[in-house]
Amino acid sequence: MIFNFFKFRKSDTTGGDKSQVVAIPKNDHNIKSCDISSSARKTIETLQAKGYTAVVVGGAVRDLLLGEVPKDFDIATDATPEEIKQLFKRSRIIGRRFRLVHVYWGRDVLEISTFRAAIAGDQVAKFVKDDKGRILRDNVFGTQEEDALRRDFSVNALFYDPIKEIVEDFSGGYRDLLQKRLKIIGVPKVRFREDPVRLLRAIRFSAKLGLEIEKNTLSSMRHLKTLLLNVPSSRLFEEMLKIFFCGKAVSAVLLLQAEGLLQMLLPEAQKALKDDLGKKFLLLSLSKTDQRVEDGRSNSPSFVLAAILWSEVFVRWRQGLASGKRPFLALVQAIDKFYLSRNSRGLDIPKRIEMDIRKIWLMQARFLKTRGRSPHALLRALRFRAGYDFMLLRCEAGQEDQDTGFWWTEFLRSSYDDRLEMTGMVKKKQYNLQPRKQTVGR
């Protein structure tokens, strides 16, 4: 297949501002029309029947070429949002900076974008920017070729027509996939200024897909990484969650560390990686997250962030215990001091997530108490399952005595009467306790 691809290559795209389409026929790639969802095919057929160009684009094409199953199928077309909306009754136009259309087929939601214009070197100075140089507004409709050059990385700029069954490549993305290379399209310093979040996307794609970041792309990332400090906190937070849940979080976090981005965004994790016990716990928690992604299980942002930020709290907690304070009081004070010191640094975490993190952490002191009413009450606590899993991780990483984990695991498996015996509460009526159905889970 590699030799067949180069047979169709007409020119070597090196700059990103010039390209020549390479049409790769169905016999020379591994995508089949049936790999595309029926709703996406019907949408494309409808648009093409009306004379418009319509193709599957981006990550779906990339993943199919890599033999993966795409999460969704985005469509690109030369039809305007208003024209798209006229063709599909169940649709709506969204977006401010650049308008998109969501088309609804039952439970499927397809995102359709109109081809965007490319960035020409003499136009960059005219773009609307903020005082830090980040480009705020530059989007206009264009051709399919221009749209390809506007996309971030070459491997994300591939188009697939399920009717003709051809892959169209304007930027050398197919070649880069074959060579396991991640390359930004166009002039790196311009593209990263246009959207600094591409710095984090490069890290995620490199880790997730096993692609090596091309040297010019990597050099610009290192010089422009401080642009991330000017990105809206909500968008930065969402992009970091994508990194944690990409299925290769361990590799991604280590790559963030190597490129100096971890110190900027999560200095607590950077500090944890320099401590043997903290590093063991952090990497173990991230590997468990990766395993859950591979198994198709859900992950909790609160749990993952609790693990990433825990090391510094744990150090403060140990110091409080060493000074003779009771476990719960020492932990409360450690958490309070941590948040006071964190206000001026790192990634902003939404309050609702922060409250869940606090609950998971506070339970760690409560797990130490295994007599009386406390264990029974703890079972009914919000986020109990997350706190329990967190405690087991700490036992596995050597931060907590293994006996604590064994006791709680046995406690959860036991009957109500056995639980009373385990906690020294044999007489039910004396404490007026009633068995309660457990609903646990992250």
C-alpha positions as CSV (number, residue, x, y, z in Angstrom):
1,M,0.0,0.0,0.0
2,I,2.9,2.4,0.7
3,F,4.3,2.1,-2.8
4,N,0.8,2.5,-4.3
5,F,0.4,5.7,-2.4
6,F,3.7,7.3,-3.7
7,K,2.5,6.3,-7.2
8,F,-0.3,8.8,-6.8
9,R,1.9,11.5,-5.3
10,K,2.3,14.5,-7.7
11,S,4.4,16.8,-5.6
12,D,6.0,17.1,-2.2
13,T,4.1,19.5,0.1
14,T,6.6,21.2,2.4
15,G,5.3,24.6,3.1
16,G,1.6,24.2,3.8
17,D,0.6,27.2,1.6
18,K,0.9,25.2,-1.6
19,S,-0.6,21.8,-2.3
20,Q,-1.8,19.5,-5.0
21,V,-4.5,17.1,-4.3
22,V,-3.7,13.4,-4.3
23,A,-6.7,11.2,-4.9
24,I,-6.1,7.7,-3.4
25,P,-8.5,5.2,-4.9
26,K,-10.3,2.5,-2.9
27,N,-7.9,-0.2,-3.9
28,D,-5.0,1.7,-2.3
29,H,-6.4,2.4,1.1
30,N,-8.2,0.3,3.8
31,I,-11.4,2.3,4.2
32,K,-14.7,0.8,3.0
33,S,-17.9,2.7,2.4
34,C,-19.7,0.5,5.0
35,D,-17.2,1.8,7.7
36,I,-19.1,5.1,7.5
37,S,-22.2,5.4,9.6
38,S,-25.5,5.2,7.7
39,S,-26.5,8.6,8.9
40,A,-23.3,10.2,7.6
41,R,-23.7,8.4,4.3
42,K,-27.3,9.6,3.9
43,T,-26.3,13.1,4.8
44,I,-23.5,13.1,2.2
45,E,-25.8,11.5,-0.4
46,T,-28.4,14.2,0.1
47,L,-25.8,17.0,-0.2
48,Q,-24.2,15.5,-3.3
49,A,-27.6,14.9,-4.9
50,K,-28.2,18.7,-4.7
51,G,-24.9,19.4,-6.5
52,Y,-22.7,20.1,-3.4
53,T,-19.4,18.6,-2.6
54,A,-19.6,16.7,0.7
55,V,-17.0,14.4,2.4
56,V,-16.1,12.9,5.7
57,V,-13.2,14.8,7.2
58,G,-10.6,14.9,10.0
59,G,-10.2,12.5,12.8
60,A,-12.7,9.9,11.4
61,V,-10.6,9.5,8.2
62,R,-7.4,9.4,10.2
63,D,-8.7,6.7,12.6
64,L,-10.1,4.6,9.8
65,L,-6.8,4.6,8.0
66,L,-5.1,3.5,11.3
67,G,-7.6,0.7,11.7
68,E,-9.5,2.3,14.6
69,V,-13.2,2.9,15.1
70,P,-14.0,6.6,15.0
71,K,-16.1,8.2,17.8
72,D,-18.0,10.3,15.3
73,F,-18.1,11.4,11.6
74,D,-17.7,15.0,10.9
75,I,-18.7,16.2,7.4
76,A,-17.3,19.1,5.4
77,T,-19.1,20.7,2.4
78,D,-19.2,23.7,0.1
79,A,-22.8,24.3,1.0
80,T,-23.4,27.3,3.4
81,P,-25.0,26.8,6.8
82,E,-28.2,28.2,5.6
83,E,-28.2,25.9,2.5
84,I,-27.5,22.9,4.8
85,K,-30.4,23.8,7.1
86,Q,-32.8,24.1,4.2
87,L,-32.0,20.5,3.2
88,F,-32.4,18.9,6.7
89,K,-35.5,19.7,8.8
90,R,-33.9,18.3,12.0
91,S,-30.9,20.6,12.1
92,R,-29.7,23.8,13.7
93,I,-26.9,26.3,13.2
94,I,-24.4,26.8,16.0
95,G,-21.2,28.7,16.8
96,R,-20.1,32.3,16.9
97,R,-16.5,32.5,15.6
98,F,-17.4,30.0,12.8
99,R,-20.9,28.7,12.2
100,L,-21.5,24.9,12.0
101,V,-24.7,22.9,11.5
102,H,-25.8,20.0,13.6
103,V,-28.0,17.5,11.8
104,Y,-30.0,15.0,13.8
105,W,-30.7,11.4,12.7
106,G,-32.4,9.7,15.6
107,R,-29.8,9.7,18.4
108,D,-27.0,10.5,16.0
109,V,-25.8,14.1,15.8
110,L,-23.6,15.0,12.8
111,E,-21.5,18.1,12.7
112,I,-21.3,19.7,9.3
113,S,-18.9,22.5,8.5
114,T,-18.6,24.7,5.4
115,F,-15.1,24.7,3.8
116,R,-13.0,27.5,5.3
117,A,-10.6,29.8,3.5
118,A,-6.8,29.3,3.9
119,I,-4.5,31.7,5.7
120,A,-2.3,33.7,3.3
121,G,0.9,35.2,4.6
122,D,-0.1,38.7,3.7
123,Q,-3.4,38.4,5.4
124,V,-2.1,37.5,8.9
125,A,-1.4,41.1,9.8
126,K,-5.1,42.0,9.1
127,F,-6.5,39.4,11.5
128,V,-8.1,40.5,14.7
129,K,-5.7,39.7,17.6
130,D,-5.6,40.3,21.4
131,D,-2.8,42.1,23.2
132,K,-0.9,38.9,23.5
133,G,-0.9,38.2,19.7
134,R,-3.5,35.4,19.8
135,I,-5.6,35.5,16.6
136,L,-9.3,35.9,17.5
137,R,-11.2,36.2,14.3
138,D,-10.1,35.1,10.8
139,N,-12.7,32.7,9.4
140,V,-14.3,33.0,6.0
141,F,-15.8,30.4,3.6
142,G,-13.4,28.9,1.0
143,T,-12.7,25.9,-1.2
144,Q,-12.0,22.3,-0.2
145,E,-8.2,22.8,-0.8
146,E,-8.2,26.0,1.4
147,D,-10.2,24.1,4.1
148,A,-7.5,21.4,4.1
149,L,-4.8,24.0,4.6
150,R,-6.7,25.6,7.4
151,R,-6.8,22.4,9.5
152,D,-4.3,22.0,12.3
153,F,-2.2,18.9,11.5
154,S,-1.7,17.1,8.2
155,V,-3.1,13.8,9.5
156,N,-6.3,15.6,10.4
157,A,-6.7,17.2,6.9
158,L,-7.7,14.1,5.0
159,F,-11.1,13.8,3.2
160,Y,-13.0,10.6,2.3
161,D,-15.9,10.5,-0.2
162,P,-18.0,7.3,0.6
163,I,-19.7,7.6,-2.7
164,K,-16.6,7.6,-4.9
165,E,-14.7,5.7,-2.2
166,I,-11.5,7.8,-2.5
167,V,-9.3,9.6,0.0
168,E,-8.3,13.1,-0.9
169,D,-5.0,14.5,0.5
170,F,-4.0,18.1,0.1
171,S,-1.2,18.4,2.7
172,G,0.7,15.1,2.8
173,G,-1.3,13.8,5.7
174,Y,-1.4,10.2,4.3
175,R,2.4,10.2,3.9
176,D,2.8,11.5,7.4
177,L,0.6,8.7,8.8
178,L,2.7,6.1,7.0
179,Q,5.9,7.7,8.4
180,K,4.4,8.1,11.9
181,R,4.9,11.8,11.9
182,L,2.8,14.7,13.4
183,K,3.2,17.9,11.4
184,I,1.3,21.1,11.6
185,I,0.1,22.6,8.4
186,G,1.6,25.9,7.3
187,V,3.9,28.1,9.2
188,P,4.0,26.7,12.8
189,K,4.4,30.1,14.6
190,V,1.4,31.5,12.8
191,R,-0.8,28.4,13.3
192,F,0.0,28.2,17.1
193,R,-0.7,31.9,17.5
194,E,-4.0,31.4,15.7
195,D,-5.0,28.9,18.3
196,P,-2.6,28.0,21.1
197,V,-4.7,25.0,22.1
198,R,-3.0,23.3,19.2
199,L,0.0,22.9,21.5
200,L,-2.0,20.6,23.7
201,R,-3.6,18.9,20.7
202,A,-0.1,18.1,19.4
203,I,0.7,16.4,22.7
204,R,-2.5,14.4,22.7
205,F,-2.2,13.2,19.1
206,S,1.5,12.4,19.5
207,A,0.8,10.3,22.6
208,K,-2.5,8.7,21.5
209,L,-1.4,7.8,17.9
210,G,2.2,7.1,18.5
211,L,3.4,9.9,16.2
212,E,6.7,11.8,16.5
213,I,6.3,15.5,16.4
214,E,8.1,17.0,13.4
215,K,11.1,19.1,14.4
216,N,9.9,22.5,13.1
217,T,6.5,21.9,14.7
218,L,8.2,21.0,18.0
219,S,10.6,23.9,17.9
220,S,7.7,26.4,17.6
221,M,5.8,24.6,20.4
222,R,8.7,25.2,22.7
223,H,9.0,28.9,21.8
224,L,5.3,29.7,22.0
225,K,4.1,27.6,25.0
226,T,3.4,30.7,27.1
227,L,0.5,31.5,24.7
228,L,-1.5,28.9,26.6
229,L,-1.6,31.2,29.6
230,N,-3.9,33.5,27.5
231,V,-6.4,30.8,26.6
232,P,-9.8,30.9,28.3
233,S,-9.7,28.7,31.4
234,S,-12.8,26.6,30.4
235,R,-11.3,25.7,27.0
236,L,-8.0,24.9,28.6
237,F,-9.6,22.7,31.1
238,E,-11.6,20.8,28.5
239,E,-8.5,20.2,26.4
240,M,-6.6,18.8,29.4
241,L,-9.5,16.4,30.1
242,K,-9.2,15.1,26.6
243,I,-5.5,14.4,27.3
244,F,-6.3,12.6,30.5
245,F,-8.9,10.4,28.8
246,C,-7.2,9.8,25.4
247,G,-6.2,6.3,26.5
248,K,-2.5,7.2,26.6
249,A,-2.5,9.6,29.6
250,V,0.8,8.2,31.0
251,S,2.7,9.0,27.8
252,A,0.9,12.3,27.3
253,V,1.7,13.6,30.9
254,L,5.4,12.5,30.5
255,L,5.5,14.4,27.2
256,L,3.9,17.4,28.8
257,Q,6.7,17.3,31.4
258,A,9.4,16.9,28.8
259,E,8.2,20.0,26.9
260,G,7.8,22.2,29.9
261,L,4.0,22.4,29.7
262,L,3.3,20.4,32.8
263,Q,5.1,22.9,35.0
264,M,2.9,25.7,33.6
265,L,-0.5,24.0,33.9
266,L,-0.1,21.4,36.7
267,P,2.9,22.2,38.8
268,E,1.7,19.8,41.4
269,A,2.1,16.9,39.0
270,Q,5.5,18.2,38.0
271,K,6.5,18.1,41.6
272,A,5.0,14.7,42.2
273,L,7.1,13.3,39.3
274,K,10.2,14.3,41.2
275,D,9.3,12.3,44.3
276,D,9.5,8.5,44.2
277,L,6.3,7.9,46.2
278,G,4.4,10.7,44.4
279,K,5.5,9.5,41.0
280,K,4.5,5.9,41.7
281,F,1.0,7.0,42.7
282,L,0.5,9.5,39.9
283,L,1.6,7.1,37.1
284,L,-0.3,4.2,38.7
285,S,-3.5,6.3,38.7
286,L,-3.0,7.4,35.1
287,S,-2.3,3.8,34.0
288,K,-5.6,2.7,35.6
289,T,-7.4,5.5,33.8
290,D,-5.9,4.3,30.5
291,Q,-7.0,0.8,31.3
292,R,-10.6,2.0,31.9
293,V,-10.5,3.8,28.5
294,E,-9.3,0.7,26.8
295,D,-12.1,-1.4,28.5
296,G,-14.7,1.1,27.4
297,R,-15.5,2.1,31.0
298,S,-16.3,5.7,32.1
299,N,-13.8,7.9,33.9
300,S,-14.5,10.7,36.3
301,P,-12.7,14.1,35.9
302,S,-12.9,14.6,39.6
303,F,-11.2,11.3,40.4
304,V,-8.4,11.8,37.9
305,L,-7.7,15.4,39.0
306,A,-7.8,14.3,42.7
307,A,-5.0,11.8,41.9
308,I,-3.0,14.3,39.9
309,L,-3.1,17.0,42.6
310,W,-2.9,14.6,45.6
311,S,0.9,14.4,46.1
312,E,1.3,17.8,47.6
313,V,-1.7,17.3,49.9
314,F,-0.3,13.9,51.0
315,V,3.0,15.5,52.0
316,R,1.3,18.1,54.1
317,W,-1.0,15.5,55.7
318,R,2.0,13.4,56.7
319,Q,3.6,16.4,58.2
320,G,0.4,17.1,60.3
321,L,0.3,13.5,61.5
322,A,3.9,13.6,62.5
323,S,3.2,16.6,64.6
324,G,0.6,14.7,66.6
325,K,-2.6,15.9,65.0
326,R,-5.6,13.7,64.5
327,P,-5.9,12.2,61.0
328,F,-9.1,14.1,59.9
329,L,-8.0,17.4,61.3
330,A,-4.5,17.1,59.8
331,L,-6.1,16.3,56.4
332,V,-8.5,19.2,56.5
333,Q,-5.7,21.6,57.3
334,A,-3.5,20.1,54.5
335,I,-6.3,20.6,52.0
336,D,-7.0,24.1,53.0
337,K,-3.3,25.1,52.8
338,F,-3.0,23.4,49.4
339,Y,-5.9,25.4,47.9
340,L,-4.7,28.7,49.5
341,S,-1.3,28.2,47.8
342,R,-2.9,27.1,44.5
343,N,-5.0,30.1,43.8
344,S,-2.4,31.9,41.8
345,R,-1.0,29.0,39.8
346,G,-1.8,26.3,37.3
347,L,-5.0,25.1,35.6
348,D,-8.3,26.6,36.8
349,I,-10.6,23.8,38.1
350,P,-14.4,24.4,38.1
351,K,-15.9,24.7,41.6
352,R,-18.1,21.6,41.2
353,I,-15.1,19.5,40.3
354,E,-13.1,21.0,43.2
355,M,-15.8,20.1,45.7
356,D,-15.8,16.5,44.5
357,I,-12.0,16.4,44.8
358,R,-12.3,17.6,48.3
359,K,-14.8,14.9,49.2
360,I,-12.6,12.2,47.8
361,W,-9.6,13.5,49.7
362,L,-11.4,13.9,53.0
363,M,-12.6,10.3,52.9
364,Q,-9.0,9.1,53.1
365,A,-8.9,10.0,56.8
366,R,-12.3,8.5,57.4
367,F,-11.1,5.1,56.0
368,L,-8.7,4.9,58.9
369,K,-11.5,4.5,61.3
370,T,-13.0,1.0,61.3
371,R,-14.9,0.8,64.6
372,G,-18.3,2.1,65.6
373,R,-20.8,4.0,63.4
374,S,-18.2,5.7,61.2
375,P,-17.7,2.9,58.6
376,H,-21.5,2.5,58.2
377,A,-22.0,6.2,57.7
378,L,-19.1,6.4,55.2
379,L,-20.9,3.9,53.0
380,R,-23.7,6.4,52.5
381,A,-21.3,9.3,51.6
382,L,-21.5,11.0,48.2
383,R,-18.6,9.9,46.0
384,F,-17.9,6.9,48.2
385,R,-16.9,4.6,45.4
386,A,-14.5,7.2,44.1
387,G,-13.0,7.6,47.5
388,Y,-12.8,3.8,48.0
389,D,-11.0,3.3,44.7
390,F,-8.7,6.2,45.5
391,M,-7.8,4.5,48.8
392,L,-7.1,1.2,47.1
393,L,-4.7,3.1,44.7
394,R,-2.9,4.6,47.7
395,C,-2.5,1.1,49.2
396,E,-1.2,-0.2,45.9
397,A,1.3,2.7,45.6
398,G,2.6,2.2,49.2
399,Q,1.0,5.3,50.7
400,E,-1.4,3.4,52.9
401,D,-1.2,0.1,54.8
402,Q,-2.5,-2.8,52.7
403,D,-4.5,-4.0,55.6
404,T,-6.8,-1.0,55.4
405,G,-7.7,-1.9,51.8
406,F,-8.2,-5.5,52.7
407,W,-10.5,-4.6,55.6
408,W,-12.7,-2.2,53.5
409,T,-12.9,-4.7,50.6
410,E,-14.1,-7.4,53.0
411,F,-16.5,-4.9,54.7
412,L,-18.2,-4.2,51.3
413,R,-18.6,-7.9,50.6
414,S,-20.0,-8.8,54.0
415,S,-23.6,-9.0,55.0
416,Y,-25.2,-6.4,57.3
417,D,-24.8,-8.6,60.4
418,D,-21.2,-9.3,59.5
419,R,-20.5,-5.6,59.1
420,L,-21.9,-5.0,62.6
421,E,-19.6,-7.6,64.0
422,M,-16.6,-6.2,62.1
423,T,-17.2,-2.7,63.5
424,G,-17.9,-4.0,67.1
425,M,-21.7,-3.1,66.8
426,V,-23.4,-6.4,67.4
427,K,-26.6,-5.0,68.9
428,K,-28.5,-3.4,66.0
429,K,-31.3,-1.7,68.1
430,Q,-28.8,0.0,70.4
431,Y,-27.6,2.1,67.5
432,N,-30.9,2.1,65.4
433,L,-29.0,1.2,62.2
434,Q,-30.9,-0.1,59.2
435,P,-29.4,-1.8,56.2
436,R,-29.4,0.4,53.2
437,K,-29.1,-0.5,49.5
438,Q,-25.7,0.6,48.2
439,T,-25.5,2.6,45.0
440,V,-21.8,3.2,44.4
441,G,-19.8,4.1,41.4
442,R,-17.6,6.9,40.0
